[in-house]
Amino acid sequence: MSATTGYIGKSVKRVEDKRYTTGKGNYTDDIQLPGMTYGAFVRSPHANAKIKNIDTSKAKAKRGVVAIFTGADLAAVNGVPCGWQVNFKSGATMKEPKHPLLVADRTKHVGDPVAFIIAETREQAIDALEAVTVNYEKLGCVTNPAEAVKPGAPLVHDDVPNNICYDWELGNPKAEVNEAMSKASHVTTLEFVNQRLVPNAMEPRSYIGSYDPVHEKYTLYTSTQNPHLIRLLMCAFVLGIPEHKVRVVGPDVGGGFGSKIFHYTEEALVTWCAEKIRRPIKWTSERAESFLMDAHGRDHVTKAEMGFDKDGKIVALRVNTFANLGAYLSTFSTCVPTYLHGTLMQGLYTTPKINVDVTGVFTHTNAVDAYRGAGRPEATYLLERLIELGALEMGMDPVDIRFKNFIPPFDGVKQPGYQTQVALQYDSGNYEGVLKKGLDMLGYKEFRKQQKEAAKNGKLLGVGFSTYIEACGIAPSAVVGSLGARAGLYEVGQVRIQPTGKVSVFTGSHSHGQGHETTFSQVVADRLGIAMEDVEIIHGDSDSVAFGMGTYGSRSLAVGGSAIIKSLDKIIEKGKKIAAHKLEASSEDIEFANGKFTIKGTDKSMAFGEVALTAYVPHVYPKDLEPGLDFVSFYDPANFTYPFGCHIAVVEVDKETGKVTLKRFIAVDDVGTVINPMIVEGQIHGGVAQGVGQALYEGVEYDEDGQISNGSYMDYCMPRADDMPMFETGNQVTPCPHNPLGVKGAGEAGCIGSTPAVVNAVIDALWSSGKKVKDIRMPLTPERVWNAMQE
Amino acid sequence: MNVKINMKVNGTSYSHEVEPRTLLVHYLRDTLRLTGTHIGCDTSGCGACTIHLDGKAVKSCTLLAVQADGHELTTIEGLSSNGTLHPIQEGFNQEHGLQCGFCTPGMIMTALDLLHNNPKPTEEEIRHALEGNICRCTGYHNIVKSIQYAAKKM
């Protein structure tokens, strides 16, 4: 590819693939350090139990055991913090019980760590587990958030009445919403569970802690989405160790989907123990432990009502949700059902009155936090199920009712952003556009004919729609701070031009599958008019990257990419001064294009590489200018970005067995400007598969003892290759008006839009055969669908 | 207690003493330091550890190292030759068949087995062959296309 070819908008093949396809990836568990030991956890087999005593003496005597730590050894160590403070309606601070690294007195969910064994080998550590004796007094437990708030329910934390972490509401005053609802000509009501999911990144979490006594320096290798954030939380809030003496490295990371954002107890523990035993310690989660300990997603028990006028216009929305937070507050758990869920209740519609009421509840279960979409899938599910069920109940077409209710198109430049009833201001949108495109791709009229034909042949087909919006690149810092965030949400981008004109880019974003090394290189090469091969992206190491907030919430390009652009702008500005001096012109007269600094209107120019060399060999150089060409920028966005789209599912339901087959899936997503269409489509595909997984296959089942009864790949059903069709993707571009690239974010869209489309399709199939089923609990297993058909 | 084993991995002969309980995947990763073979679960459900034993795809977490004694193994590291990617590796790059890369070695080794036995598989046959391998990133769409790409080239 020639140096000045535009890279933006092209499906450039990924530069990171070679190491992954040849087995040369470097994930945390692949790393072996000299003298490394291995850790294993004794975990509570009970959901709620008093620890009466722990005897580690036999285990300590086992071959190869180096050390054993219990909660008593860590009495003076803080727990891991929660990163977002949500207040009660009364203004009181949320309840925030300690989340200890090891439990000393009472375990609060199955898997709670009780002792940490360190041995010479992995096998010896596991052998020693069985030699630890723990005497428990088993107590009663509660796992359902709607049950946990009832008087008399077992308490997770003795000092948290009714297990309520906070109550919270947003939108119009309840009285106004109630009045609008009472005047509605039709009210559609759904009481449902948005079930608990396991993110299931394919790489299990893995950590290596090490300590160098000579330099008094700690290193943590961690499968994380945000190394700097882990360093900050661990140093400042948990271990009280100096941040400049801690290096956190997130090497290749095998998927995250949210679950590797959070600061986990095991990360802090291996770091703390490494200093105690003066040897490196590796701990890698087994998959069974992942099911118990990786923060889960969703788990809402909800009642929602949507009121319509006689023409199908939405007049009011009322939502009451019990959000399960688990036994302890994970890093961002508290903001997911509130600021990432309640704030999305406007959807794409002009609903004039909205009230959403959320109670965050502790239960004797594993922590729940952000999982791909985080709050937005729950909001979208609720809205898209209600509007489509409302259409069915009123005898309207599910497409017509959406066109009636859409917010009209606005670009955020000539027309202002759209102010919702629930705090957000949408940046730009053309909602009817994505639905129209989706209908074209589907062939809607033709489908309805096919559906009737199929019915004659005894086949049950259904189509379901979902027109969603999401909020990405959560920002700006001042706003999220006022809402309770305990961190800023900017990003850092450093661009270092080497003397020969080659470029090293240091980003605080972290790739764990998103292809940043390719997309960011495209952006940088394009702006500088150089070859992509001359750009390297460096991420994931707190010793080389200045700072960073990491990758989640589809923020990397919108926030991290914008920070890189800021640094590029500074480089071009400085390059103009250097070129102007050499070319004996004024810097105002220099323009930069296609990799050249040129005096406007002349053919006198300097190539980018020459300017770079001059910056480092400043013999003929402006008097007041520093040598070098290297800038770090922090970018704090002006607003969230708001991608949106239309997802359409076509299903066939087997009348005899209730089995649902996904026949077609159409996704039209508007994620703003697209840098690499291949990568964006890949993100959509993966998100859709996870969203379909929630609709049809996945869900954590806790039994009455608080045990996960499907905690393995033998039992927890994830989408496999033969469950999925080829996806049909389309796109529309409505640029984001407030960031330099016009990008909005694509990581979560597929997972947010898809779930209700699939469930709506099954409901449509049933209604088309005369079975007026309002809801089937997800996942829609054959048994549940079959039972629904018998009613 | 330890048992002596000999095997050929990616064309090189190895001889080591191992504990009889050592899983083959741990031997490959820890002793031979061939870390391209991954461990994604503990129930033989995910397929990230798939390698070839005497030319057939097997899950190396389901075999003991001693069971591989005397056999010939190929891991992901042994697939490309002289820096030239195997058509399946090339296909995964060309068709964006990977994101985080963790399942990829297992996917590629499974695909290789499929294409050995069925050089021109249908989409349905490809999807069926991948049943024992989980990918959480791609939704399988581009993995199927990657294997179709390789089938055309091989």
Interface residues (C-beta under 8 A of the other chain):
Chain A: K13 R14 E16 D17 K18 R19 Y20 T21 T22 G23 K24 G25 N26 Y27 D29 D30 Q32 R122 E123 N200 A201 M202 E203 P204 D252 V253 G254 G255 F257 T284 E286 R287 A288 H512 G513 Q514 G515 M678 I679 E681 G682 Q683 H685 G686 G687 V688 A689 Q690 S712 Y713 M714 M718 P719 R720 A721 D722 M724 M726 F727 G750
Chain B: E19 R21 H26 R29 D30 R33 L34 T35 G36 T37 H38 I39 G40 C41 D42 T43 G45 C46 A48 T75 I76 E77 L79 S80 L85 Q89 F92 N93 Q94 H96 L98 Q99 C100 G101 F102 C103 T104 P105 I108 E123 E124 I126 R127 H128 L130 E131 N133 I134 C135 R136 C137 T138 G139 Y140 H141 N142 I143 V144
